[in-house]
């Protein structure tokens, strides 16, 4: 299945991964893989690199391969940390849903921006919560961008 999540902190993939009952594979920005040691660590926990400038055919193929192999994949439809549903929305989740013929589970994390704020080195105290929504299916009249926007709206409507 495809999980699409809001992105508030670098802690988000870890928190969603611990709350989700199955193993998850993650798309992560390619810059995180530049350090060979850290890149190896990311790969060991199921992450694979994504080029964020333009369409990354290789990452999309890898994502679709994981889905064909019945693995669950976590994606961030806004492509970067964002605090509002109207912040930039990428069409990738629509593309993945259409090509894989899989529904998307809207997922929202709360509290990660407090526990590990942007540019923070140390964790701070706070509550963490993950909410999973109802599946959203790609419809024949959907376009990738419109579907992705609809998923992001669903994510930000979760409480």
KEKE-3310 file (N, C-alpha, C; in steps of 0.2 Angstrom, whole numbers, plus 5000, padded with zeros to 4 digits):
npx = (5004:5001:5007:5004:5010:5010:5024:5034:5045:5062:5060:5049:5047:5052:5044:5031:5034:5036:5023:5016:5009:5016:5031:5040:5044:5054:5054:5067:5075:5089:5100:5103:5109:5122:5133:5142:5141:5130:5120:5121:5115:5103:5098:5098:5087:5076:5075:5076:5084:5078:5077:5074:5073:5064:5057:5060:5063:5070:5068:5054:5052:5058:5050:5037:5041:5043:5030:5023:5029:5022:5025:5025:5025:5031:5027:5030:5019:5020:5034:5043:5047:5032:5020:5007:4992:4991:5004:5017:5013:5017:5015:5018:5013:5001:5004:5011:5000:4991:4999:5002:4989:4984:4977:4978:4984:4980:4990:4994:5006:5008:5016:5030:5037:5039:5046:5058:5063:5065:5082:5087:5097:5096:5084:5068:5056:5039:5023:5019:5010:5001:4990:4980:4971:4956:4957:4961:4956:4963:4955:4947:4945:4954:4969:4987:4992:4980:4975:4985:4984:4971:4973:4983:4974:4965:4975:4978:4965:4964:4962)
npy = (4994:5012:5025:5041:5056:5070:5082:5087:5086:5079:5068:5062:5050:5040:5040:5037:5025:5017:5017:5011:4995:4986:4983:4997:5005:5019:5035:5046:5061:5063:5070:5066:5054:5056:5056:5042:5033:5037:5035:5022:5017:5023:5015:5003:5003:5004:5015:5024:5033:5049:5061:5077:5088:5090:5076:5060:5046:5034:5032:5032:5020:5011:5013:5008:4995:4990:4991:4982:4970:4969:4977:4990:5008:5024:5040:5058:5069:5083:5085:5091:5097:5104:5116:5118:5114:5120:5123:5119:5106:5090:5080:5067:5057:5055:5050:5038:5031:5030:5022:5010:5006:5007:5011:5026:5029:5042:5050:5057:5065:5071:5083:5080:5091:5098:5090:5087:5100:5109:5111:5107:5099:5091:5081:5086:5087:5081:5076:5063:5058:5048:5048:5038:5038:5035:5025:5033:5032:5032:5040:5037:5049:5058:5068:5068:5078:5084:5074:5072:5084:5082:5071:5077:5087:5078:5073:5084:5086:5076:5072)
npz = (5000:4998:5008:5011:5018:5029:5031:5043:5050:5051:5058:5055:5046:5054:5065:5059:5053:5065:5070:5061:5056:5048:5038:5031:5016:5011:5002:5000:5001:4989:4993:5006:5005:5001:5010:5013:5024:5031:5021:5018:5031:5029:5018:5024:5032:5024:5015:5000:4987:4981:4968:4969:4960:4947:4937:4943:4936:4939:4953:4954:4947:4956:4967:4962:4959:4973:4977:4968:4973:4985:4995:5007:5004:5010:5006:5004:4999:4997:4995:5003:5019:5026:5031:5029:5020:5007:5003:4992:4981:4975:4960:4961:4970:4964:4952:4956:4962:4951:4942:4949:4953:4966:4981:4991:5008:5018:5029:5045:5055:5071:5082:5079:5074:5086:5094:5087:5080:5065:5060:5072:5084:5095:5103:5109:5122:5121:5114:5103:5089:5077:5064:5054:5039:5029:5014:4998:4982:4966:4953:4936:4930:4936:4937:4939:4947:4953:4960:4969:4976:4982:4990:4999:5005:5012:5021:5029:5035:5044:5061)
capx = (5000:5005:5005:5005:5010:5013:5031:5035:5052:5066:5058:5042:5048:5054:5038:5026:5037:5035:5016:5013:5010:5020:5038:5039:5050:5053:5057:5071:5079:5095:5105:5104:5113:5129:5137:5141:5139:5123:5117:5120:5111:5096:5096:5097:5080:5071:5075:5079:5085:5073:5080:5068:5072:5061:5054:5065:5061:5072:5065:5047:5052:5059:5044:5032:5043:5041:5022:5022:5032:5018:5028:5021:5029:5029:5029:5028:5017:5023:5040:5048:5043:5027:5015:5000:4990:4992:5011:5018:5011:5020:5011:5021:5009:4996:5008:5012:4994:4988:5003:5002:4982:4984:4974:4983:4982:4982:4993:4996:5009:5008:5021:5037:5040:5041:5051:5064:5062:5070:5089:5088:5102:5094:5077:5065:5050:5033:5019:5019:5004:5000:4983:4979:4964:4953:4960:4959:4958:4964:4949:4949:4945:4959:4975:4991:4992:4974:4974:4989:4981:4965:4976:4985:4968:4963:4980:4977:4959:4964:4964)
capy = (5000:5018:5029:5048:5059:5077:5081:5092:5085:5073:5062:5059:5043:5035:5039:5033:5018:5013:5017:5007:4988:4983:4986:5002:5008:5026:5039:5051:5066:5060:5073:5062:5048:5058:5053:5035:5029:5038:5032:5014:5017:5024:5010:4997:5004:5004:5021:5024:5041:5053:5067:5082:5093:5086:5069:5055:5040:5028:5032:5030:5013:5007:5013:5004:4988:4988:4990:4975:4965:4969:4981:4997:5013:5030:5046:5064:5072:5090:5084:5094:5099:5109:5116:5120:5110:5124:5123:5115:5099:5087:5076:5060:5052:5053:5045:5031:5028:5028:5017:5004:5004:5006:5017:5029:5030:5048:5049:5063:5065:5077:5083:5079:5097:5100:5085:5088:5105:5110:5113:5105:5093:5087:5080:5090:5084:5082:5070:5061:5055:5047:5046:5035:5040:5031:5025:5037:5029:5036:5039:5038:5056:5061:5069:5067:5084:5085:5068:5073:5089:5079:5067:5082:5089:5073:5072:5089:5085:5071:5074)
capz = (5000:4998:5013:5010:5025:5030:5033:5048:5054:5049:5063:5053:5043:5060:5069:5055:5053:5071:5071:5056:5058:5043:5036:5026:5012:5011:4997:5004:4996:4987:4997:5012:5003:4999:5015:5012:5030:5032:5015:5020:5036:5027:5014:5029:5035:5018:5011:4993:4985:4976:4965:4969:4955:4941:4938:4944:4933:4943:4960:4953:4945:4962:4971:4959:4961:4980:4977:4965:4978:4990:5001:5008:5003:5012:5002:5006:4993:4996:4993:5008:5025:5024:5037:5027:5014:5001:5002:4986:4981:4969:4957:4962:4973:4959:4947:4959:4963:4945:4939:4953:4954:4973:4985:4995:5014:5020:5036:5047:5061:5075:5087:5077:5073:5092:5097:5083:5075:5059:5061:5079:5084:5100:5104:5115:5125:5117:5112:5096:5087:5070:5062:5047:5036:5024:5008:4993:4976:4960:4948:4929:4928:4940:4935:4945:4952:4956:4965:4975:4980:4986:4996:5004:5009:5016:5026:5034:5038:5049:5068)
cpx = (5004:5002:5008:5005:5012:5020:5033:5042:5055:5064:5052:5043:5048:5047:5032:5028:5036:5027:5013:5014:5014:5027:5036:5045:5049:5057:5061:5075:5086:5101:5107:5108:5120:5134:5136:5139:5132:5118:5116:5115:5104:5093:5094:5090:5075:5071:5078:5079:5080:5077:5073:5067:5070:5059:5060:5062:5063:5069:5057:5047:5053:5053:5038:5034:5042:5034:5020:5024:5028:5021:5024:5027:5026:5031:5026:5026:5019:5030:5046:5044:5039:5023:5008:4998:4991:4999:5012:5017:5013:5015:5013:5016:5003:4998:5008:5005:4991:4992:5003:4994:4981:4981:4980:4980:4984:4984:4995:5000:5008:5013:5028:5040:5042:5046:5058:5063:5067:5077:5091:5093:5100:5087:5074:5059:5044:5029:5019:5013:5003:4993:4983:4972:4962:4956:4957:4961:4958:4958:4951:4949:4950:4965:4980:4991:4986:4973:4979:4987:4975:4968:4979:4980:4966:4968:4978:4970:4959:4966:4963)
cpy = (5006:5022:5036:5052:5066:5076:5088:5092:5079:5067:5059:5052:5038:5034:5036:5026:5014:5012:5012:4999:4984:4986:4991:5004:5015:5030:5045:5055:5063:5063:5069:5056:5050:5056:5045:5031:5030:5035:5025:5013:5018:5018:5004:4997:5005:5010:5020:5031:5043:5059:5072:5087:5089:5079:5064:5048:5034:5027:5029:5022:5009:5007:5008:4996:4986:4987:4983:4969:4965:4972:4987:5002:5020:5036:5052:5068:5079:5090:5087:5095:5105:5110:5118:5116:5114:5125:5118:5108:5096:5082:5068:5055:5050:5048:5038:5027:5025:5022:5010:5002:5002:5012:5020:5030:5037:5047:5055:5062:5072:5077:5083:5086:5101:5096:5086:5093:5106:5113:5111:5099:5088:5086:5084:5086:5085:5076:5069:5057:5054:5045:5043:5036:5034:5031:5030:5034:5034:5035:5040:5045:5061:5063:5069:5072:5085:5080:5070:5079:5086:5075:5072:5085:5084:5072:5078:5090:5080:5074:5069)
cpz = (5000:5004:5011:5016:5024:5032:5037:5050:5051:5053:5060:5050:5049:5064:5065:5055:5059:5073:5066:5057:5053:5041:5031:5022:5011:5005:5001:4999:4995:4991:5003:5011:5001:5004:5015:5018:5031:5027:5016:5025:5033:5023:5019:5032:5030:5014:5005:4991:4980:4974:4965:4964:4948:4942:4938:4942:4937:4950:4959:4951:4952:4967:4968:4960:4968:4980:4974:4969:4985:4997:5001:5008:5006:5008:5005:5000:4992:4995:4998:5014:5024:5030:5035:5020:5007:4999:4996:4986:4975:4967:4958:4965:4968:4954:4950:4960:4956:4942:4943:4954:4961:4976:4989:5002:5017:5027:5038:5054:5064:5080:5085:5076:5080:5095:5093:5078:5070:5062:5069:5079:5090:5100:5110:5117:5121:5116:5105:5095:5079:5069:5055:5045:5032:5018:5003:4986:4970:4955:4941:4927:4931:4936:4941:4950:4956:4961:4971:4979:4985:4992:5001:5008:5014:5022:5031:5037:5043:5056:5073)
residu = (UNK:UNK:UNK:UNK:UNK:UNK:UNK:UNK:UNK:UNK:UNK:UNK:UNK:UNK:UNK:UNK:UNK:UNK:UNK:UNK:UNK:UNK:UNK:UNK:UNK:UNK:UNK:UNK:UNK:UNK:UNK:UNK:UNK:UNK:UNK:UNK:UNK:UNK:UNK:UNK:UNK:UNK:UNK:UNK:UNK:UNK:UNK:UNK:UNK:UNK:UNK:UNK:UNK:UNK:UNK:UNK:UNK:UNK:UNK:UNK:UNK:UNK:UNK:UNK:UNK:UNK:UNK:UNK:UNK:UNK:UNK:UNK:UNK:UNK:UNK:UNK:UNK:UNK:UNK:UNK:UNK:UNK:UNK:UNK:UNK:UNK:UNK:UNK:UNK:UNK:UNK:UNK:UNK:UNK:UNK:UNK:UNK:UNK:UNK:UNK:UNK:UNK:UNK:UNK:UNK:UNK:UNK:UNK:UNK:UNK:UNK:UNK:UNK:UNK:UNK:UNK:UNK:UNK:UNK:UNK:UNK:UNK:UNK:UNK:UNK:UNK:UNK:UNK:UNK:UNK:UNK:UNK:UNK:UNK:UNK:UNK:UNK:UNK:UNK:UNK:UNK:UNK:UNK:UNK:UNK:UNK:UNK:UNK:UNK:UNK:UNK:UNK:UNK:UNK:UNK:UNK:UNK:UNK:UNK)
# end
